[in-house]
């Protein structure tokens, strides 16, 4: 049972009275009998425990007010202060993540005062984060910018995917190109670091970025119904996680099974042909706990709009908006996420983490073929993860994380190029024939191509955590990551439906021949062929198999320098088979000014390894110009500094202010060659971003929670002086969360509002300014009982028409209803 602070204070006072009462009789004044002389001091002894549950609390500071006397509780929560002069004092107990406790205590000479001190947990610090340090820590003990989205927040939100949920996080902005679809070209901006692959996605601590590419389409492939908590750590974290934790890390932690067997059946449907249905089962059976979620989703139009606006060059050379109809923009997927926990013996447990997904998405219609056809992408992914843990009674714990991942992609889309041609002319006048063969220039060619790509990855990561005393928690780890890619040829799928087919070239040649004959050339013969000749494989796309390996080692020490001061240094060494060794240091400092106010700072360096696709992948055409891989790429680097202050004003308000600065070097970009005949991936860009985050959240009442945050980001491409692509200078998020009782019914839900300032982007080499926009999302759920929930969701309530990226529409107003039933 939770005991209030007043009750705890009364218990302390009662304990002091008993110590000063019949159990401690005072000697008669002036007694001179041998052995009757009383000592002039006493002692205070006791145990510090959590008010809720009674768990012992080590490292609690117990101070006798007005004196220099204090003690720190040990591993079992006990403490002792000896040699205390007789009298009445104020006793104050403080510990990170718990509310301070102050109470009077009376010390009687020659007698110990025995106390049982119960500290209430700070409401804002009940959440535990593991991503920032790879150890379980309360938010108040973490020297990093962390946002936790808990189960209550997830269940009350209107989010369909993790990316919807992340939008409420400070200094994070997403630029989607395809609504809820799992598309790799959606961009995530974190603290002014742009791009599609510069943040690390984890599921239960295991890597989940898209295999071979490093992008974040997998954000759409983790069912929210399976997620218990999402942790967002802003700032580079290669010191723990290696490559890809360039701008920060996102960790989706799935629900474990517990208690008797239970099942949820859920379904929703709405506009644009949208439906979603599935089931979750969970429970415990002996030493095994299980939780599985499987679902299916489908939508006919991911944008819920009829057209999109694209920039086109006008006759005067300027870019002007043009409305283009939308078609073949549907999406469907099937997802399964599981968790099996085996409690083998005392101290040993094993967790298995399977995830399987399959999706298909339309990519609009071909634009240049004689007969327009639908383009599409299919992807099947299998993720098999496992964690073996040992948590004994000593100072040492250990675990081994492993995963095997497989992804198979089939891409069917139009490719377009300008292929060189050679004209051969034979003139057969009376006498010897004249033959001439010359380059005739380029001729447009487009074809529907099919391409298969397979990726595989293996991870093995043993880790030790050593806590020799209360001052140190050391994490030691090593890992091996092997990634393999098989890039298939771009095979022409339909040779009867080509732009610039051989028949077309023959007709053009016949026209040239007829013109020569009409001009008086005797007996001309003209042929026109591509050079080189195009076969069944689209130009420049050659299938191949490639691989790389990474060997890593890292160490981190959470060092409690003093009662209120925590230092966390860390270092990681990665050796990549393609570009060699990289070191990633980081150091963080946390100081508790008071139990409710903390300041922190950190500095670190991180890197992003070029992906298999950037190093060795297929040729990708950007318009008529091919983009080529580059096996000589070097890693990108970032050096980051940040600092912040956090303060809790009771349950009603928690505030936070953070500042950050990032210096980025060797950023990888597609750059057109001097001859303008192809693109290359090149380490070419240096950039910076500097910013400020302001955060406030709390419980306005027992039934109403709220949050608000603002991010200011000043970014710059150091070569051009322009702001970085898709990085807004200003962004505001605000919302409320409901949880009210209506008699025997319950009402839950949320309203989320975001405002994003202007951003810039390059389209066809020309800078494009994207206007500011505001969007509101709404969800309301009615719970007649614990086994039934009915909901209404409205995404983009005001039907705002805006662009997150140039030429890509955003979701129009989408209304849906949902039903969740828990029969057992």
Residue pairs with C-beta under 8 A, 6 or more apart in sequence:
2 51
2 52
2 120
3 11
3 51
3 118
4 120
5 99
5 101
5 120
8 51
8 101
8 103
8 117
8 118
8 120
9 101
9 102
9 103
11 116
11 118
12 91
12 103
12 104
12 105
12 115
12 117
13 103
13 104
15 105
15 113
15 114
15 115
15 116
16 88
16 104
16 105
16 106
16 113
17 106
19 106
19 107
19 108
19 111
19 112
19 113
19 114
20 106
20 108
23 111
24 108
24 110
24 111
26 108
27 36
27 38
38 109
38 110
39 109
39 110
40 85
40 86
40 109
41 82
41 83
41 84
41 85
41 86
41 107
41 109
41 110
42 84
42 86
42 107
42 108
42 109
42 110
42 111
42 112
42 113
43 80
43 81
43 82
43 83
43 84
43 107
43 112
43 113
44 62
44 64
44 80
44 81
44 84
44 91
44 105
44 107
44 112
44 113
44 115
45 78
45 79
45 80
45 81
45 112
45 113
45 114
45 115
46 62
46 78
46 79
46 113
46 114
46 115
46 116
46 117
47 56
47 73
47 76
47 77
47 78
47 79
47 115
47 116
47 117
48 56
48 57
48 60
48 62
48 73
48 77
48 78
48 79
48 93
48 95
48 117
48 119
49 55
49 56
49 57
49 77
49 116
49 117
49 118
49 119
50 57
50 98
50 118
50 119
50 121
51 118
51 119
51 120
51 121
52 120
52 121
54 118
56 73
56 75
56 76
56 77
56 78
57 73
57 77
57 95
57 98
57 119
58 73
58 74
58 75
58 76
58 77
58 470
59 72
59 73
59 95
59 96
59 470
59 560
59 563
60 72
60 73
60 77
60 79
60 93
60 94
60 95
60 98
60 117
60 119
61 70
61 71
61 72
61 93
61 94
61 95
61 563
62 70
62 71
62 72
62 73
62 79
62 81
62 91
62 92
62 93
62 117
63 69
63 70
63 91
63 92
63 93
63 94
64 70
64 81
64 84
64 89
64 90
64 91
65 89
65 90
65 91
65 92
65 102
66 89
66 90
67 84
67 89
69 81
69 83
69 84
70 81
71 79
71 80
71 81
72 79
72 470
72 563
73 79
74 470
75 470
84 107
85 107
86 107
86 108
86 109
87 106
87 107
88 104
88 105
88 106
88 107
89 104
89 105
89 106
89 107
90 102
90 103
90 104
90 105
91 102
91 103
91 104
91 105
91 115
92 100
92 101
92 102
93 100
93 101
93 102
93 117
93 119
94 100
94 101
94 595
95 119
95 595
96 125
96 138
96 140
96 141
96 592
96 595
97 121
97 122
97 125
97 138
97 139
97 140
97 141
98 119
98 120
98 121
98 122
98 125
98 595
99 119
99 120
99 121
99 122
99 595
100 119
100 595
101 117
101 118
101 119
101 120
105 113
105 115
106 113
107 113
122 140
122 595
122 596
122 648
123 651
123 699
124 139
124 648
124 651
124 654
124 698
125 138
125 139
125 140
125 648
126 138
127 138
127 139
127 148
127 150
127 229
128 136
128 137
128 138
128 139
129 136
129 137
129 138
129 139
129 142
129 146
129 148
129 231
129 233
130 136
130 137
130 205
130 231
130 251
130 253
131 146
131 202
131 205
131 231
131 233
131 249
131 251
132 142
132 143
132 144
132 146
132 231
132 233
132 237
133 142
133 240
133 475
133 556
133 558
133 568
134 205
134 240
134 463
134 465
134 475
134 477
134 556
135 465
135 473
135 475
135 558
137 558
139 146
139 148
140 592
140 598
140 646
141 566
141 590
142 590
143 566
143 568
143 588
143 589
143 590
143 600
143 601
143 602
144 233
144 234
144 235
144 588
144 600
144 602
145 170
145 233
145 234
145 235
145 642
145 644
145 658
145 660
145 693
146 231
146 232
146 233
146 234
147 169
147 170
147 231
147 232
147 234
148 229
148 230
148 231
148 232
149 165
149 168
149 169
149 229
149 230
149 231
149 232
150 228
150 229
151 227
151 228
151 229
151 255
152 737
152 739
153 165
153 737
153 750
154 165
154 224
154 227
154 230
155 748
155 781
156 737
156 738
156 739
156 748
156 749
156 750
156 779
156 781
157 164
157 165
157 750
157 752
157 779
158 164
158 750
158 752
158 777
158 778
158 779
158 793
158 794
158 795
159 165
159 224
160 180
160 224
160 276
160 795
161 180
161 219
161 220
161 222
161 224
162 219
162 220
162 222
162 224
162 227
162 230
162 250
162 252
163 174
163 176
163 186
163 188
163 216
163 219
163 220
164 777
165 224
165 230
166 172
166 174
166 188
166 219
166 230
166 232
166 250
167 173
167 174
167 733
167 752
167 754
168 707
168 709
168 733
168 735
168 752
168 754
169 232
169 234
169 709
169 733
170 234
170 658
170 693
170 694
170 695
170 709
170 710
170 711
170 733
171 190
171 191
171 192
171 234
171 660
171 691
171 693
171 711
171 713
171 731
172 188
172 189
172 190
172 232
172 234
173 188
173 189
173 726
173 727
173 728
173 731
173 756
174 186
174 187
174 188
174 189
174 804
175 186
175 187
175 188
175 189
175 726
175 759
175 804
175 805
176 183
176 186
176 804
176 805
176 808
176 810
177 183
177 185
177 186
177 804
177 805
177 808
178 186
178 302
178 303
178 329
178 331
178 361
178 808
179 299
179 302
179 303
179 304
179 331
179 810
179 811
180 220
180 297
180 299
180 302
180 331
181 220
181 302
181 331
181 359
181 361
182 217
182 218
182 219
182 220
182 221
182 331
182 333
182 357
182 359
182 361
182 379
183 217
183 361
184 196
184 210
184 213
184 215
184 216
184 217
185 196
185 215
186 196
186 215
186 216
186 217
186 219
187 194
187 195
187 196
187 726
187 805
188 195
188 196
188 198
188 199
188 216
189 195
189 726
189 727
189 728
190 198
190 199
190 234
190 247
190 248
191 234
191 235
191 247
191 248
191 660
191 662
191 689
191 691
191 713
192 662
192 689
192 690
192 691
192 713
192 714
192 715
192 724
192 727
193 199
193 246
193 247
193 638
193 662
193 664
193 689
194 715
194 724
194 725
194 726
194 727
196 215
196 216
197 209
197 210
197 213
197 214
197 215
197 216
197 244
197 608
197 611
198 244
198 246
198 247
198 608
198 636
199 216
199 244
199 245
199 246
199 247
199 248
199 249
199 250
200 207
200 209
200 237
200 241
200 244
200 245
200 246
200 248
200 249
200 250
201 207
201 208
201 209
201 216
201 218
201 219
201 249
201 250
201 252
202 208
202 241
202 249
202 250
202 251
202 252
203 218
203 222
203 251
203 252
203 254
203 337
203 353
203 355
203 383
203 385
204 251
204 252
204 253
204 254
204 339
204 351
204 353
204 385
204 387
205 251
205 253
205 387
205 401
206 353
206 383
206 385
206 401
206 403
206 459
207 244
207 403
207 405
207 457
207 459
208 218
208 222
208 252
208 383
209 215
209 216
209 218
209 244
210 216
210 217
210 218
210 407
211 381
211 405
211 406
211 407
211 455
211 456
211 457
211 483
212 407
212 453
212 455
212 483
212 485
212 611
212 612
212 613
212 617
213 611
213 612
213 613
214 244
214 608
214 611
214 613
217 379
218 381
219 250
220 333
221 333
221 335
221 355
221 357
221 359
221 381
222 252
222 335
222 337
222 355
223 278
223 293
223 294
223 295
223 335
223 337
225 264
225 266
225 278
225 280
225 293
225 295
226 254
226 255
226 280
226 291
226 293
226 337
227 252
227 253
227 254
227 255
228 253
228 254
228 255
228 256
229 252
229 253
230 250
230 251
230 252
230 253
231 250
231 251
231 253
232 248
232 249
232 250
233 248
233 249
233 250
233 251
234 247
234 248
234 642
234 658
234 660
235 247
235 248
235 602
235 604
235 640
235 642
235 660
236 245
236 246
236 247
236 248
236 584
236 586
236 604
236 605
236 606
236 638
236 640
236 662
237 245
237 248
237 249
237 586
237 604
237 606
238 245
238 246
238 572
238 574
238 582
238 584
238 586
238 604
238 605
238 606
238 607
239 554
239 556
239 570
239 571
239 572
239 584
239 585
239 586
239 604
239 606
240 475
240 554
240 556
240 570
240 572
241 249
242 479
242 481
242 550
242 552
242 554
242 572
242 574
242 584
243 550
243 574
243 576
243 607
243 608
243 609
243 635
244 608
244 609
245 606
246 606
246 607
246 608
246 636
246 638
247 638
247 662
254 291
254 337
254 339
254 353
255 282
255 291
255 339
256 282
256 289
256 291
256 339
256 341
257 282
257 283
257 284
257 289
257 290
257 291
257 339
257 340
257 341
258 282
258 283
258 284
258 289
259 282
259 283
259 284
260 283
260 284
261 281
261 282
261 283
261 285
261 824
262 281
262 282
262 283
262 822
262 824
263 279
263 280
263 281
263 282
263 822
263 823
263 824
264 279
264 280
264 281
264 820
264 821
264 822
265 278
265 279
265 820
265 821
265 822
265 823
266 276
266 277
266 278
266 279
266 280
266 295
266 818
266 819
266 820
266 821
267 275
267 276
267 277
267 278
267 818
267 819
268 274
268 275
268 276
268 277
268 791
268 793
268 816
268 817
268 818
268 819
269 275
269 276
269 816
269 817
270 793
270 814
270 815
270 816
270 817
271 304
271 813
271 814
271 815
271 816
272 299
272 300
272 301
272 302
272 303
272 304
272 814
273 298
273 299
273 300
273 301
273 330
274 297
274 298
274 299
274 300
274 814
274 816
275 297
275 298
275 299
276 295
276 296
276 297
276 298
276 818
277 295
277 296
278 293
278 294
278 295
278 296
279 293
279 294
279 295
280 291
280 292
280 293
281 290
281 291
281 292
282 289
282 290
282 291
282 292
283 289
283 290
284 290
287 342
287 343
287 344
288 340
288 341
288 342
288 343
289 339
289 340
289 341
289 343
290 338
290 339
290 340
290 341
291 338
291 339
292 336
292 337
292 338
292 339
293 335
293 336
293 337
293 338
294 334
294 335
294 336
294 337
295 334
295 335
296 332
296 333
296 334
296 335
297 331
297 332
297 333
297 335
298 330
298 331
298 332
298 333
299 330
299 331
299 332
300 330
301 326
301 329
301 330
302 329
302 330
302 331
302 361
302 811
303 326
303 329
303 809
303 810
303 811
303 812
304 811
304 812
304 813
304 814
305 326
305 809
305 811
305 812
306 325
306 326
307 323
307 324
307 325
307 326
307 809
308 323
308 324
308 326
308 807
308 808
308 809
309 321
309 322
309 323
309 324
309 803
309 807
309 809
310 321
310 322
310 324
310 806
310 807
311 319
311 320
311 321
311 322
311 763
311 764
311 766
311 768
311 806
311 807
312 319
312 320
312 321
312 322
313 319
313 320
313 764
314 320
319 763
319 764
319 766
319 768
326 364
326 809
327 364
327 365
328 362
328 363
328 364
328 365
328 374
328 375
328 376
329 362
329 364
330 361
330 362
331 359
331 360
331 361
331 362
332 359
332 360
333 357
333 358
333 359
333 360
334 357
334 358
334 359
335 355
335 356
335 357
336 354
336 355
336 356
336 357
337 354
337 355
338 352
338 353
338 354
338 355
339 351
339 352
339 353
340 351
340 352
341 349
341 350
341 351
342 349
342 350
342 351
342 352
343 349
344 350
347 390
347 391
347 392
347 393
348 388
348 389
348 390
349 388
349 389
349 391
350 386
350 387
350 388
350 389
351 386
351 387
351 389
352 384
352 385
352 386
353 383
353 384
353 385
353 386
353 387
353 403
354 383
354 384
354 385
355 381
355 382
355 383
355 385
356 381
356 382
356 383
357 379
357 380
357 381
358 378
358 379
358 380
358 381
359 378
359 379
360 376
360 377
360 378
360 379
361 376
361 377
362 374
362 375
362 376
363 374
363 375
363 376
363 377
363 413
364 375
365 372
365 373
365 374
365 375
366 372
366 373
366 374
366 375
366 413
366 414
366 446
366 448
367 414
368 414
368 416
368 444
368 446
368 499
369 414
369 446
369 447
369 448
369 497
369 498
369 499
370 497
370 498
370 499
371 497
373 414
373 448
373 494
373 497
375 412
375 413
375 414
375 448
376 412
376 413
377 409
377 410
377 411
377 412
377 413
378 409
378 410
379 407
379 408
379 409
379 410
380 407
380 408
381 405
381 406
381 407
381 408
382 404
382 405
382 406
382 407
383 403
383 404
383 405
383 406
384 403
384 404
384 405
385 401
385 402
385 403
386 401
386 402
386 403
387 399
387 400
387 401
387 402
388 399
388 400
389 397
389 398
389 399
390 397
390 398
390 399
391 397
395 466
395 467
395 468
395 469
396 464
396 465
396 466
396 467
397 464
397 465
398 462
398 463
398 464
398 465
399 462
399 463
400 460
400 461
400 462
400 463
401 459
401 460
401 461
401 463
402 459
402 460
402 461
403 457
403 458
403 459
404 456
404 457
404 458
404 459
405 455
405 456
405 457
405 458
405 459
406 454
406 455
406 456
406 457
407 454
407 455
407 456
408 452
408 453
408 454
409 452
409 453
409 454
410 450
410 451
410 452
411 450
411 451
411 453
412 448
412 449
412 450
412 451
412 493
413 448
413 449
414 446
414 447
414 448
414 449
415 446
415 447
415 449
415 490
415 538
415 541
415 621
416 444
416 445
416 446
416 499
416 621
416 623
416 624
417 444
417 445
417 446
417 538
417 539
417 621
417 624
417 625
417 626
418 442
418 443
418 444
418 445
418 624
419 442
419 443
419 444
419 445
419 500
419 530
419 534
419 539
420 439
420 441
420 442
420 443
420 530
420 531
421 439
421 440
421 441
421 442
421 443
421 505
421 528
421 529
421 530
421 531
422 437
422 438
422 439
422 440
422 528
422 529
422 530
422 531
423 437
423 438
423 439
423 440
423 509
423 512
423 526
423 527
423 528
424 435
424 436
424 437
424 526
424 527
424 528
424 529
425 435
425 436
425 437
425 438
425 516
425 524
425 525
425 526
426 433
426 434
426 435
426 436
426 524
426 525
426 526
427 433
427 434
427 435
427 436
427 521
427 522
427 523
427 524
427 525
428 434
428 522
428 523
428 524
428 525
429 522
429 523
430 522
439 531
440 528
443 500
443 505
443 508
443 528
443 530
444 499
444 500
444 624
445 498
445 499
445 500
445 530
445 534
445 539
446 498
446 499
446 500
447 492
447 493
447 494
447 495
447 497
447 498
447 499
447 538
448 492
448 493
448 494
448 497
449 490
449 491
449 492
449 493
449 538
449 541
450 490
450 491
450 493
451 488
451 489
451 490
451 491
451 541
451 618
452 488
453 485
453 486
453 487
453 488
453 618
454 485
454 486
455 483
455 484
455 485
455 486
455 612
456 483
456 484
456 485
457 481
457 482
457 483
457 484
458 480
458 481
458 482
459 479
459 480
459 481
460 479
460 480
461 477
461 478
461 479
461 480
462 477
462 478
462 479
463 475
463 476
463 477
463 478
464 475
464 476
464 477
465 473
465 474
465 475
465 476
466 472
466 473
466 474
466 476
467 473
467 474
468 474
470 560
471 559
471 560
471 561
472 557
472 558
472 559
472 560
473 557
473 558
474 555
474 556
474 557
474 558
475 554
475 555
475 556
475 557
475 558
476 554
476 555
477 552
477 553
477 554
477 555
478 551
478 552
478 553
478 554
479 550
479 551
479 552
479 553
480 549
480 550
480 551
480 552
481 549
481 550
481 552
482 547
482 548
482 549
482 550
483 547
483 548
483 549
483 612
484 545
484 546
484 547
485 545
485 546
485 547
485 612
485 613
485 616
485 617
486 543
486 544
486 545
487 543
487 544
487 545
487 546
487 616
487 617
487 618
488 543
488 618
489 537
489 538
489 541
489 542
489 543
490 537
490 538
490 541
490 618
490 619
491 536
491 537
491 538
492 498
492 536
492 537
492 538
495 501
495 536
498 504
505 528
505 529
505 530
506 528
508 528
509 526
509 527
509 528
510 526
512 526
512 528
513 524
513 525
513 526
516 524
516 526
517 524
532 539
539 626
540 619
540 626
540 628
541 618
541 619
542 619
543 618
544 616
546 612
546 615
546 616
547 577
547 612
548 576
548 577
548 578
548 612
548 615
549 576
549 577
550 574
550 575
550 576
550 577
550 609
551 574
551 575
552 572
552 573
552 574
552 575
553 572
553 573
554 570
554 571
554 572
554 573
555 570
555 571
555 572
556 568
556 569
556 570
556 571
557 567
557 568
557 569
557 570
558 566
558 568
559 566
559 567
559 568
559 569
560 566
561 567
564 591
564 592
564 593
565 589
565 590
565 591
565 592
566 589
566 590
566 591
567 587
567 588
567 589
567 590
568 587
568 588
568 589
568 590
569 585
569 586
569 587
569 588
570 585
570 586
570 587
571 583
571 584
571 585
571 586
572 583
572 584
572 585
573 581
573 582
573 583
573 584
574 581
574 582
574 583
574 584
574 607
574 609
575 581
575 582
576 582
576 609
576 635
578 610
578 615
578 631
578 633
579 609
579 610
579 633
579 634
579 635
582 607
582 635
583 605
584 604
584 605
584 606
584 607
585 604
585 605
586 602
586 603
586 604
586 605
586 606
587 602
587 603
587 604
588 600
588 601
588 602
588 604
589 600
589 601
589 602
590 598
590 599
590 600
591 598
591 599
591 600
592 598
593 599
596 647
596 648
596 649
597 645
597 646
597 647
597 648
598 645
598 646
598 647
599 643
599 644
599 645
599 646
600 643
600 644
600 645
600 646
601 641
601 642
601 643
601 644
602 640
602 641
602 642
602 643
603 639
603 640
603 641
604 639
604 640
605 637
605 638
605 639
605 640
606 637
606 638
606 640
607 635
607 636
607 637
607 638
608 635
608 636
608 668
609 635
610 630
610 633
610 634
610 635
610 636
610 668
610 681
611 617
613 629
614 629
614 630
614 633
614 668
614 681
615 629
615 630
615 631
615 633
616 629
616 631
617 629
618 629
619 626
619 627
619 628
619 629
620 626
620 627
621 627
622 670
622 679
623 764
625 672
625 676
625 677
625 678
625 679
626 678
626 679
627 670
627 678
627 679
627 680
627 681
628 678
628 679
628 680
628 681
629 681
630 680
630 681
630 682
633 668
633 681
633 682
633 683
634 666
634 683
635 666
636 664
636 665
636 666
636 667
636 668
636 683
637 664
637 665
637 666
638 662
638 663
638 664
638 665
639 662
639 663
640 660
640 661
640 662
640 663
641 660
641 661
642 658
642 659
642 660
642 661
643 658
643 659
644 656
644 657
644 658
644 659
644 693
645 656
645 657
646 654
646 655
646 656
647 654
647 655
647 656
648 654
648 655
649 655
649 698
651 698
651 699
652 698
652 699
652 700
653 696
653 697
653 698
654 695
654 696
654 697
654 698
655 695
655 696
656 693
656 694
656 695
656 696
657 692
657 693
657 694
657 695
658 692
658 693
658 695
659 691
659 692
659 693
660 689
660 690
660 691
660 692
660 693
661 688
661 689
661 690
661 691
662 688
662 689
662 690
663 686
663 688
664 685
664 686
664 687
664 688
664 689
665 686
666 683
666 685
666 686
667 683
667 684
667 685
667 686
667 687
668 681
668 682
668 683
668 684
668 685
669 681
669 682
669 684
669 685
670 679
670 680
670 681
670 682
671 679
671 680
671 681
671 682
671 684
672 678
672 679
673 679
673 680
684 719
685 717
685 718
685 719
686 717
686 718
686 719
687 715
687 716
687 717
687 718
687 724
688 715
688 716
688 718
689 713
689 714
689 715
689 716
689 724
689 727
690 713
690 714
690 715
691 711
691 712
691 713
691 714
692 711
692 712
693 709
693 710
693 711
694 709
694 710
694 711
695 707
695 708
695 709
696 707
696 708
696 709
697 705
697 706
697 707
697 708
698 705
698 706
699 705
699 706
700 706
703 738
703 739
703 740
703 741
704 736
704 737
704 738
704 739
704 740
705 736
705 737
705 739
706 734
706 735
706 736
706 737
707 733
707 734
707 735
707 737
708 732
708 733
708 734
708 735
709 732
709 733
709 734
710 730
710 731
710 732
710 733
711 730
711 731
711 732
712 729
712 730
713 727
713 728
713 729
713 730
713 731
714 729
715 723
715 724
715 727
715 729
716 722
716 723
716 724
717 723
717 724
722 760
722 767
723 729
723 759
723 760
725 759
725 760
725 761
725 762
726 759
726 760
726 761
726 770
726 804
726 805
727 759
728 756
728 757
728 758
728 759
728 772
729 757
729 758
730 755
730 756
730 757
731 754
731 755
731 756
731 757
732 754
732 755
733 752
733 753
733 754
734 752
734 753
734 754
735 750
735 751
735 752
735 753
736 750
736 751
737 748
737 749
737 750
738 747
738 748
738 749
738 750
738 780
739 746
739 747
739 748
740 746
740 747
740 748
741 747
744 784
744 785
745 782
745 783
745 784
745 785
746 782
746 783
747 780
747 781
747 782
747 783
748 780
748 781
748 783
749 778
749 779
749 780
749 781
749 791
750 777
750 778
750 779
751 776
751 777
751 778
752 776
752 777
752 778
753 774
753 775
753 776
754 774
754 775
755 772
755 773
755 774
756 772
756 773
756 774
757 772
758 769
758 770
758 771
758 772
759 769
759 770
760 767
760 768
760 769
760 770
761 767
761 768
761 770
761 805
761 806
762 768
763 806
763 807
768 806
770 802
770 803
770 804
770 805
770 806
771 802
771 803
773 800
773 802
773 803
774 798
774 800
775 796
775 798
775 800
775 802
776 796
776 797
776 798
777 793
777 794
777 795
777 796
777 797
778 792
778 793
778 794
778 797
779 791
779 792
779 793
779 794
780 791
780 792
781 789
781 790
781 791
781 818
782 789
782 790
782 791
783 789
784 790
786 822
787 821
787 822
787 823
788 819
788 820
788 821
788 822
789 818
789 819
789 820
790 817
790 818
790 819
791 817
791 818
791 819
791 820
792 815
792 816
792 817
792 818
793 814
793 815
793 816
793 817
793 818
794 813
794 814
794 815
795 811
795 813
795 814
796 810
796 811
796 812
796 813
796 814
797 813
798 813
799 812
799 813
800 810
801 810
801 812
802 810
803 809
803 810
804 810
